[in-house]
């Protein structure tokens, strides 16, 4: 399921606040800052926590975050 515009804005704000080096210095692997990132929900079997994948559009480096923490969802 794709994220809504509101969710994408919240994800971007969370990354800017919690991982400022990612937006300031770029990808940890290729250091490409202007390529941007793609975000997608990841479901891992036998894992109850939904994950949010942030992938560098230049090299494909993927970082995983707890989707509930990023979007501020409480269960």
KOLGU-4560 file (N, C-alpha, C; in nm, 3 decimals, padded with zeros to 5 digits):
<recs>
<n_xx: 00.084 n_yy: -00.118 n_zz: 00.000 ca_xx: 00.000 ca_yy: 00.000 ca_zz: 00.000 c_xx: 00.089 c_yy: 00.125 c_zz: 00.000 mol: A seq: 1 type: UNK>
<n_xx: 00.059 n_yy: 00.216 n_zz: -00.088 ca_xx: 00.138 ca_yy: 00.339 ca_zz: -00.099 c_xx: 00.102 c_yy: 00.436 c_zz: 00.013 mol: A seq: 2 type: UNK>
<n_xx: 00.196 n_yy: 00.520 n_zz: 00.047 ca_xx: 00.171 ca_yy: 00.622 ca_zz: 00.149 c_xx: 00.095 c_yy: 00.738 c_zz: 00.087 mol: A seq: 3 type: UNK>
<n_xx: 00.013 n_yy: 00.804 n_zz: 00.168 ca_xx: -00.060 ca_yy: 00.922 ca_zz: 00.124 c_xx: 00.036 c_yy: 01.041 c_zz: 00.121 mol: A seq: 4 type: UNK>
<n_xx: -00.007 n_yy: 01.151 n_zz: 00.060 ca_xx: 00.076 ca_yy: 01.272 ca_zz: 00.058 c_xx: 00.107 c_yy: 01.319 c_zz: 00.199 mol: A seq: 5 type: UNK>
<n_xx: 00.006 n_yy: 01.314 n_zz: 00.287 ca_xx: 00.026 ca_yy: 01.356 ca_zz: 00.426 c_xx: 00.130 c_yy: 01.267 c_zz: 00.495 mol: A seq: 6 type: UNK>
<n_xx: 00.121 n_yy: 01.137 n_zz: 00.474 ca_xx: 00.217 ca_yy: 01.046 ca_zz: 00.536 c_xx: 00.358 c_yy: 01.070 c_zz: 00.481 mol: A seq: 7 type: UNK>
<n_xx: 00.370 n_yy: 01.095 n_zz: 00.352 ca_xx: 00.503 ca_yy: 01.122 ca_zz: 00.294 c_xx: 00.562 c_yy: 01.250 c_zz: 00.352 mol: A seq: 8 type: UNK>
<n_xx: 00.479 n_yy: 01.351 n_zz: 00.375 ca_xx: 00.526 ca_yy: 01.474 ca_zz: 00.437 c_xx: 00.572 c_yy: 01.449 c_zz: 00.580 mol: A seq: 9 type: UNK>
<n_xx: 00.496 n_yy: 01.367 n_zz: 00.653 ca_xx: 00.535 ca_yy: 01.333 ca_zz: 00.791 c_xx: 00.664 c_yy: 01.253 c_zz: 00.793 mol: A seq: 10 type: UNK>
<n_xx: 00.682 n_yy: 01.162 n_zz: 00.697 ca_xx: 00.805 ca_yy: 01.084 ca_zz: 00.688 c_xx: 00.923 c_yy: 01.176 c_zz: 00.661 mol: A seq: 11 type: UNK>
<n_xx: 00.908 n_yy: 01.268 n_zz: 00.567 ca_xx: 01.016 ca_yy: 01.362 ca_zz: 00.534 c_xx: 01.051 c_yy: 01.449 c_zz: 00.655 mol: A seq: 12 type: UNK>
<n_xx: 00.950 n_yy: 01.496 n_zz: 00.727 ca_xx: 00.974 ca_yy: 01.578 ca_zz: 00.846 c_xx: 01.045 c_yy: 01.498 c_zz: 00.954 mol: A seq: 13 type: UNK>
<n_xx: 01.006 n_yy: 01.371 n_zz: 00.972 ca_xx: 01.069 ca_yy: 01.286 ca_zz: 01.073 c_xx: 01.216 c_yy: 01.263 c_zz: 01.037 mol: A seq: 14 type: UNK>
<n_xx: 01.244 n_yy: 01.233 n_zz: 00.911 ca_xx: 01.382 ca_yy: 01.210 ca_zz: 00.868 c_xx: 01.465 c_yy: 01.336 c_zz: 00.890 mol: A seq: 15 type: UNK>
<n_xx: 01.410 n_yy: 01.452 n_zz: 00.853 ca_xx: 01.483 ca_yy: 01.577 ca_zz: 00.870 c_xx: 01.513 c_yy: 01.606 c_zz: 01.017 mol: A seq: 16 type: UNK>
<n_xx: 01.420 n_yy: 01.569 n_zz: 01.106 ca_xx: 01.439 ca_yy: 01.592 ca_zz: 01.249 c_xx: 01.529 c_yy: 01.487 c_zz: 01.314 mol: A seq: 17 type: UNK>
<n_xx: 01.505 n_yy: 01.361 n_zz: 01.286 ca_xx: 01.575 ca_yy: 01.252 ca_zz: 01.355 c_xx: 01.705 c_yy: 01.209 c_zz: 01.288 mol: A seq: 18 type: UNK>
<n_xx: 01.714 n_yy: 01.228 n_zz: 01.156 ca_xx: 01.834 ca_yy: 01.185 ca_zz: 01.082 c_xx: 01.879 c_yy: 01.302 c_zz: 00.994 mol: A seq: 19 type: UNK>
<n_xx: 01.916 n_yy: 01.415 n_zz: 01.054 ca_xx: 01.948 ca_yy: 01.534 ca_zz: 00.974 c_xx: 02.066 c_yy: 01.515 c_zz: 00.879 mol: A seq: 20 type: UNK>
<n_xx: 02.158 n_yy: 01.427 n_zz: 00.914 ca_xx: 02.273 ca_yy: 01.405 ca_zz: 00.825 c_xx: 02.230 c_yy: 01.345 c_zz: 00.692 mol: A seq: 21 type: UNK>
<n_xx: 02.120 n_yy: 01.272 n_zz: 00.692 ca_xx: 02.071 ca_yy: 01.210 ca_zz: 00.570 c_xx: 02.032 c_yy: 01.315 c_zz: 00.467 mol: A seq: 22 type: UNK>
<n_xx: 01.968 n_yy: 01.421 n_zz: 00.511 ca_xx: 01.929 ca_yy: 01.527 ca_zz: 00.418 c_xx: 02.043 c_yy: 01.625 c_zz: 00.394 mol: A seq: 23 type: UNK>
<n_xx: 02.129 n_yy: 01.646 n_zz: 00.493 ca_xx: 02.238 ca_yy: 01.743 ca_zz: 00.477 c_xx: 02.357 c_yy: 01.686 c_zz: 00.400 mol: A seq: 24 type: UNK>
<n_xx: 02.394 n_yy: 01.562 n_zz: 00.431 ca_xx: 02.515 ca_yy: 01.503 ca_zz: 00.373 c_xx: 02.486 c_yy: 01.398 c_zz: 00.267 mol: A seq: 25 type: UNK>
<n_xx: 02.362 n_yy: 01.356 n_zz: 00.256 ca_xx: 02.326 ca_yy: 01.257 ca_zz: 00.155 c_xx: 02.336 c_yy: 01.115 c_zz: 00.204 mol: A seq: 26 type: UNK>
<n_xx: 02.332 n_yy: 01.024 n_zz: 00.111 ca_xx: 02.334 ca_yy: 00.881 ca_zz: 00.138 c_xx: 02.461 c_yy: 00.840 c_zz: 00.213 mol: A seq: 27 type: UNK>
<n_xx: 02.448 n_yy: 00.757 n_zz: 00.317 ca_xx: 02.567 ca_yy: 00.712 ca_zz: 00.390 c_xx: 02.663 c_yy: 00.629 c_zz: 00.305 mol: A seq: 28 type: UNK>
<n_xx: 02.613 n_yy: 00.568 n_zz: 00.198 ca_xx: 02.697 ca_yy: 00.483 ca_zz: 00.115 c_xx: 02.763 c_yy: 00.560 c_zz: 00.001 mol: A seq: 29 type: UNK>
<n_xx: 02.683 n_yy: 00.629 n_zz: -00.080 ca_xx: 02.738 ca_yy: 00.696 ca_zz: -00.198 c_xx: 02.755 c_yy: 00.847 c_zz: -00.179 mol: A seq: 30 type: UNK>
<n_xx: 02.707 n_yy: 00.902 n_zz: -00.069 ca_xx: 02.711 ca_yy: 01.045 ca_zz: -00.035 c_xx: 02.644 c_yy: 01.134 c_zz: -00.139 mol: A seq: 31 type: UNK>
<n_xx: 02.558 n_yy: 01.078 n_zz: -00.220 ca_xx: 02.486 ca_yy: 01.156 ca_zz: -00.321 c_xx: 02.367 c_yy: 01.221 c_zz: -00.254 mol: A seq: 32 type: UNK>
<n_xx: 02.366 n_yy: 01.353 n_zz: -00.245 ca_xx: 02.261 ca_yy: 01.423 ca_zz: -00.171 c_xx: 02.143 c_yy: 01.465 c_zz: -00.259 mol: A seq: 33 type: UNK>
<n_xx: 02.166 n_yy: 01.488 n_zz: -00.385 ca_xx: 02.059 ca_yy: 01.545 ca_zz: -00.468 c_xx: 01.970 c_yy: 01.440 c_zz: -00.536 mol: A seq: 34 type: UNK>
<n_xx: 02.005 n_yy: 01.311 n_zz: -00.527 ca_xx: 01.925 ca_yy: 01.208 ca_zz: -00.593 c_xx: 01.791 c_yy: 01.186 c_zz: -00.524 mol: A seq: 35 type: UNK>
<n_xx: 01.786 n_yy: 01.209 n_zz: -00.394 ca_xx: 01.664 ca_yy: 01.189 ca_zz: -00.318 c_xx: 01.645 c_yy: 01.045 c_zz: -00.273 mol: A seq: 36 type: UNK>
<n_xx: 01.532 n_yy: 01.020 n_zz: -00.211 ca_xx: 01.504 ca_yy: 00.890 ca_zz: -00.153 c_xx: 01.364 c_yy: 00.846 c_zz: -00.191 mol: A seq: 37 type: UNK>
<n_xx: 01.346 n_yy: 00.716 n_zz: -00.199 ca_xx: 01.214 ca_yy: 00.657 ca_zz: -00.215 c_xx: 01.174 c_yy: 00.593 c_zz: -00.084 mol: A seq: 38 type: UNK>
<n_xx: 01.046 n_yy: 00.590 n_zz: -00.054 ca_xx: 00.998 ca_yy: 00.527 ca_zz: 00.069 c_xx: 00.891 c_yy: 00.425 c_zz: 00.035 mol: A seq: 39 type: UNK>
<n_xx: 00.893 n_yy: 00.315 n_zz: 00.108 ca_xx: 00.797 ca_yy: 00.207 ca_zz: 00.085 c_xx: 00.777 c_yy: 00.129 c_zz: 00.213 mol: A seq: 40 type: UNK>
<n_xx: 00.658 n_yy: 00.076 n_zz: 00.233 ca_xx: 00.629 ca_yy: -00.009 ca_zz: 00.348 c_xx: 00.686 c_yy: -00.148 c_zz: 00.321 mol: A seq: 41 type: UNK>
<n_xx: 00.748 n_yy: -00.207 n_zz: 00.424 ca_xx: 00.806 ca_yy: -00.341 ca_zz: 00.413 c_xx: 00.743 c_yy: -00.429 c_zz: 00.519 mol: A seq: 42 type: UNK>
<n_xx: 00.696 n_yy: -00.545 n_zz: 00.477 ca_xx: 00.639 ca_yy: -00.643 ca_zz: 00.570 c_xx: 00.732 c_yy: -00.763 c_zz: 00.574 mol: A seq: 43 type: UNK>
<n_xx: 00.781 n_yy: -00.794 n_zz: 00.692 ca_xx: 00.872 ca_yy: -00.907 ca_zz: 00.712 c_xx: 00.794 c_yy: -01.018 c_zz: 00.782 mol: A seq: 44 type: UNK>
<n_xx: 00.794 n_yy: -01.139 n_zz: 00.727 ca_xx: 00.723 ca_yy: -01.249 ca_zz: 00.793 c_xx: 00.776 c_yy: -01.270 c_zz: 00.936 mol: A seq: 45 type: UNK>
<n_xx: 00.686 n_yy: -01.301 n_zz: 01.026 ca_xx: 00.718 ca_yy: -01.327 ca_zz: 01.167 c_xx: 00.770 c_yy: -01.205 c_zz: 01.241 mol: A seq: 46 type: UNK>
<n_xx: 00.745 n_yy: -01.087 n_zz: 01.189 ca_xx: 00.782 ca_yy: -00.963 ca_zz: 01.257 c_xx: 00.655 c_yy: -00.879 c_zz: 01.268 mol: A seq: 47 type: UNK>
<n_xx: 00.615 n_yy: -00.850 n_zz: 01.391 ca_xx: 00.489 ca_yy: -00.778 ca_zz: 01.413 c_xx: 00.498 c_yy: -00.629 c_zz: 01.385 mol: A seq: 48 type: UNK>
<n_xx: 00.617 n_yy: -00.576 n_zz: 01.373 ca_xx: 00.636 ca_yy: -00.433 ca_zz: 01.353 c_xx: 00.646 c_yy: -00.402 c_zz: 01.204 mol: A seq: 49 type: UNK>
<n_xx: 00.559 n_yy: -00.315 n_zz: 01.153 ca_xx: 00.573 ca_yy: -00.275 ca_zz: 01.013 c_xx: 00.696 c_yy: -00.186 c_zz: 00.997 mol: A seq: 50 type: UNK>
<n_xx: 00.767 n_yy: -00.206 n_zz: 00.889 ca_xx: 00.889 ca_yy: -00.129 ca_zz: 00.865 c_xx: 00.870 c_yy: -00.032 c_zz: 00.750 mol: A seq: 51 type: UNK>
<n_xx: 00.945 n_yy: 00.075 n_zz: 00.756 ca_xx: 00.947 ca_yy: 00.176 ca_zz: 00.652 c_xx: 01.085 c_yy: 00.172 c_zz: 00.590 mol: A seq: 52 type: UNK>
<n_xx: 01.093 n_yy: 00.145 n_zz: 00.461 ca_xx: 01.221 ca_yy: 00.141 ca_zz: 00.392 c_xx: 01.244 c_yy: 00.275 c_zz: 00.324 mol: A seq: 53 type: UNK>
<n_xx: 01.362 n_yy: 00.332 n_zz: 00.347 ca_xx: 01.405 ca_yy: 00.454 ca_zz: 00.280 c_xx: 01.523 c_yy: 00.415 c_zz: 00.193 mol: A seq: 54 type: UNK>
<n_xx: 01.509 n_yy: 00.431 n_zz: 00.061 ca_xx: 01.613 ca_yy: 00.386 ca_zz: -00.032 c_xx: 01.669 c_yy: 00.503 c_zz: -00.111 mol: A seq: 55 type: UNK>
<n_xx: 01.801 n_yy: 00.507 n_zz: -00.123 ca_xx: 01.869 ca_yy: 00.608 ca_zz: -00.203 c_xx: 01.835 c_yy: 00.583 c_zz: -00.351 mol: A seq: 56 type: UNK>
<n_xx: 01.793 n_yy: 00.687 n_zz: -00.420 ca_xx: 01.758 ca_yy: 00.674 ca_zz: -00.562 c_xx: 01.882 c_yy: 00.663 c_zz: -00.650 mol: A seq: 57 type: UNK>
<n_xx: 02.000 n_yy: 00.691 n_zz: -00.596 ca_xx: 02.123 ca_yy: 00.682 ca_zz: -00.674 c_xx: 02.184 c_yy: 00.542 c_zz: -00.669 mol: A seq: 58 type: UNK>
<n_xx: 02.203 n_yy: 00.487 n_zz: -00.548 ca_xx: 02.275 ca_yy: 00.360 ca_zz: -00.536 c_xx: 02.189 c_yy: 00.246 c_zz: -00.482 mol: A seq: 59 type: UNK>
<n_xx: 02.070 n_yy: 00.278 n_zz: -00.431 ca_xx: 01.982 ca_yy: 00.173 ca_zz: -00.380 c_xx: 02.004 c_yy: 00.135 c_zz: -00.235 mol: A seq: 60 type: UNK>
<n_xx: 02.094 n_yy: 00.204 n_zz: -00.165 ca_xx: 02.117 ca_yy: 00.176 ca_zz: -00.024 c_xx: 01.985 c_yy: 00.191 c_zz: 00.052 mol: A seq: 61 type: UNK>
<n_xx: 01.952 n_yy: 00.093 n_zz: 00.136 ca_xx: 01.824 ca_yy: 00.091 ca_zz: 00.207 c_xx: 01.844 c_yy: 00.103 c_zz: 00.357 mol: A seq: 62 type: UNK>
<n_xx: 01.764 n_yy: 00.189 n_zz: 00.418 ca_xx: 01.761 ca_yy: 00.204 ca_zz: 00.563 c_xx: 01.621 c_yy: 00.169 c_zz: 00.609 mol: A seq: 63 type: UNK>
<n_xx: 01.609 n_yy: 00.091 n_zz: 00.717 ca_xx: 01.479 ca_yy: 00.049 ca_zz: 00.768 c_xx: 01.449 c_yy: 00.119 c_zz: 00.900 mol: A seq: 64 type: UNK>
<n_xx: 01.326 n_yy: 00.166 n_zz: 00.914 ca_xx: 01.282 ca_yy: 00.231 ca_zz: 01.036 c_xx: 01.148 c_yy: 00.171 c_zz: 01.078 mol: A seq: 65 type: UNK>
<n_xx: 01.118 n_yy: 00.179 n_zz: 01.207 ca_xx: 00.989 ca_yy: 00.135 ca_zz: 01.259 c_xx: 00.883 c_yy: 00.233 c_zz: 01.209 mol: A seq: 66 type: UNK>
<n_xx: 00.792 n_yy: 00.184 n_zz: 01.127 ca_xx: 00.691 ca_yy: 00.270 ca_zz: 01.067 c_xx: 00.604 c_yy: 00.339 c_zz: 01.171 mol: A seq: 67 type: UNK>
<n_xx: 00.569 n_yy: 00.269 n_zz: 01.277 ca_xx: 00.485 ca_yy: 00.326 ca_zz: 01.381 c_xx: 00.554 c_yy: 00.444 c_zz: 01.450 mol: A seq: 68 type: UNK>
<n_xx: 00.684 n_yy: 00.432 n_zz: 01.473 ca_xx: 00.759 ca_yy: 00.541 ca_zz: 01.536 c_xx: 00.769 c_yy: 00.661 c_zz: 01.442 mol: A seq: 69 type: UNK>
<n_xx: 00.792 n_yy: 00.634 n_zz: 01.315 ca_xx: 00.807 ca_yy: 00.743 ca_zz: 01.218 c_xx: 00.676 c_yy: 00.819 c_zz: 01.201 mol: A seq: 70 type: UNK>
<n_xx: 00.567 n_yy: 00.747 n_zz: 01.187 ca_xx: 00.438 ca_yy: 00.811 ca_zz: 01.161 c_xx: 00.363 c_yy: 00.847 c_zz: 01.288 mol: A seq: 71 type: UNK>
<n_xx: 00.421 n_yy: 00.816 n_zz: 01.403 ca_xx: 00.357 ca_yy: 00.851 ca_zz: 01.530 c_xx: 00.232 c_yy: 00.771 c_zz: 01.560 mol: A seq: 72 type: UNK>
<n_xx: 00.228 n_yy: 00.647 n_zz: 01.513 ca_xx: 00.112 ca_yy: 00.561 ca_zz: 01.535 c_xx: 00.131 c_yy: 00.485 c_zz: 01.665 mol: A seq: 73 type: UNK>
<n_xx: 00.028 n_yy: 00.484 n_zz: 01.747 ca_xx: 00.033 ca_yy: 00.405 ca_zz: 01.870 c_xx: -00.068 c_yy: 00.292 c_zz: 01.859 mol: A seq: 74 type: UNK>
<n_xx: -00.033 n_yy: 00.178 n_zz: 01.916 ca_xx: -00.124 ca_yy: 00.064 ca_zz: 01.910 c_xx: -00.191 c_yy: 00.041 c_zz: 02.042 mol: A seq: 75 type: UNK>
</recs>
